[in-house]
């Protein structure tokens, strides 16, 4: 790895307690802190300050990291090798003439090693993106072309290689058909001078012909036919060569024909053909029979032999035994064998089996130890599998270690590793790096797969990058990829949230064309977005499309019908609303009280009273709700529509149906009169209820609060007194509404009486009450005057000290301290602390204080109070900023007002009309 990599790819500020890192470059890359002694949290890859795009603490920028990774990727995109050029010619030549011309231009010297290497070679993705089947066809095409090049003729090794390729591709039937075709032509071919490997004679058949047939049947998994051919050969006085014997022996072991395999093994030894491969196949036979202890003893025997005890011989046998032990789950025994008979071949098999079993920590520990002791470098395929497995488990620190190790060793990344690296940067929060590499994919030889597209889309959705998300989506669909199930849901929700409904439509169309069935929640969210965007016809058309494709997918979600009801209301389709309610119930969904309220109130507002009562009758017939609940829901909807006549009709039908009205249903009728401001009818109904039975506290609370909201404060006070005379204690909300309405009418004498009564109930003072009192004390001194007069008349001229000892001392202090405006100029900085002695302050309290301070002309204290409220966790709202802008405008400070106005706009807030008029008139 060059110096640039060492400088840019720096080690994170953490290490696993289970193992040391693979390689520890000197400084730090992914740590955001200068102190490397602490362990970073999972989001360790946050390189940049979100408020400052400049590099911090000398850390590399995302472009520098991307350039370093791109330089490493180029190792895998160097000029194509000779074998890659062969495959490029095979892939780009449509006919035999063009293929002859393309391959002849390469000036190939056809030989057995070249043919076998070409057959086993996997070309770089930049050469061809063929799948496994297409790649097999290219290999067979080269096999056919090379066999026609004079004077070269295929050998048994080349036939063996192509047979194995066909067998691994599960095309053994092709091998058998080919062999039978040549067997049927035996009389003509047995003396063929150019048949594989040798020349026939006039007196006997060619032995290489039988060798080739036995090779083919053995590799194709037909060792019985191969044995028959061997018997025929021996009958004719012929015998197999060493290579063919071992292929047949291995085929018998793979087919679990162990008796014949043992006999053949003995024959190979008797003929003096035994060697390392023979012993390895015999060891494999013992392992396949489950005789692992015998296999281990045989390994030790061969390793101790003076003729076969070399490390190479032991390496092949150790690999076989290690693989067998791992296959049986005996990893500890396999590990001991690896430690005892360590070699490169065994290490590779050991690492591969550990990866297959998901023992990632064991793999990492093993690589660290062997790197330190033997400078062992695993195969690039094992590195790739390790990265993929770690990435799947989101072990990003370990993925980083492995990638850096690969770069330091100069291991060129393949397509899978490149894609894994892109996924790593997406998961690690460095989507800028991943995006840079993705945009340079053609130059770097990257061929993104579906996982890369999914991870890029996920990361960009989290970052809110709408344009890039849409570009990646279009690119992936053009390449034939479509988002996975989870990514589809994330992407769909993101597009709906950002209002990209045209892109969402294309995504949905692509899903339907590919028979992909997204989650019903995705459709429901999309429908909701369409309705919010007033694309109502598309929303209704969506239900028809989905029902035709997915069989009532949308019907599974209650939210679908909620959205349709909302759309019907926007379209003012009063005929559809009752049908949607019935359809919901037929599909097993239970409409909530809110749905009934929405539908009934809208039907009342539209004057479709017949629709209301028809729906009521149908609901009573279905009996899904008990009668009391059903009537209550319809009463609630009628009350909210300000149609008390409808509510009263429902109430009458309820009584006619023999359902006894409850206090809750009576309250709904009373609310309907009050909301419609039909005070006379409300009074009549209240008296009617009072005649039937003594009204409860709840009914008084609703009645008094409704009178206050209707602006009937005098009548509200009358019924408040009546409730108190009966020993009932109104609710806190009732007192708050009384104080608010009486204060608005400047009836401060009545306010004081209500406050006195409130204090006698023993309830603590609420923030709402204190805010109302503070608002009116800041306006004038009339509330203070009424308060003092009340104290003097109540206490018979008591002193201020005696007054302070009464129950309302806190309220008295509050009124006295702030009456007539902000008068405590010497302690303006502690106004909020002063108020906190009386009640828990909120944003409304701070806004009133800011208004009072700005009226006093002390904007310096207003700024201090603004920052103090923010530090205490109170979020300034529209009125807060409006007060600040208005105050600076009143003082003629246009620049300061502009600064606060800009801050207001950045928050998405807008000033009031009155403040804008003052602002525009300020020079």
ABEGO torsion letter per residue (X at the ends): XBAAAAAABBBBABBBAABBBABBBABBAABABABAABBBBABAABABBAABABBBGGBBBAAAAAAAAAAAAAAAABBBBAAAAAAAAAAABABAAAAAAAAAAAGBBBBAAAAAAAAABBBBAAABABBAAAAAAAAAAAAAAAAABOABBBBAAAAAAAAAAAAAAGAAAAAAAAAAAAAAAAAAAAABAABBGBBBBAABBBAAAAAAAAAAAAAAGBAAAAAAAAAAAAAAGBBBBAAAAAAAAAAAAAAGBAAAAAAAAAAAAAAGABBAAAAAAAAAAAAAAGBAAAAAAAAAAAAABAAAABAAAAAAAAAAAAAAAAAAGBAAAAAAAAAAABBAAAAAAAAAAAAAAGBAAAAAAAAAAAAAAAGBBBBAAAAAAAAAAAAAAGBAAAAAAAAAAAAAAGBBBBAAAAAAAAAAAAAAGBAAAAAAAAAAAAAAGBBBBAAAAAAAAAAAAAAGBAAAAAAAAAAAAAAGBBBBAAAAAAAAAAAAAAGBAAAAAAAAAAAAAAGBBBBAAAAAAAAAAAAAAGBAAAAAAAAAAAAAAAGGAAAABAAAAAAAAAAAAAAGBAAAAAAAAAAAAAAGBBBBAAAAAAAAAAAAAAGBAAAAAAAAAAAAAAGABBAAAAAAAAAAAAAAAGBAAAAAAAAAAAAAAGBBBBAAAAAAAAAAAAAAGBAAAAAAAAAAAAAABBBBAAAAAAAAAAAAAAGBAAAAAAAAAAAAAAGBBBBAAAAAAAAAAAAAAGBAAAAAAAAAAAAAAGBBBBAAAAAAAAAAAAABAAAAAAAAAAAAAAAGGBBAAAAAABAAAAAAAAAAAABGEBABAAAAAAAAAAAAAABBBBAAAAAAAAAAAAAAGBAAAAAAAAAAAAAAGBBBBAAAAAAAAAAAAAAGBAAAAAAAAAAAAAAGBBBBAAAAAAAAABX
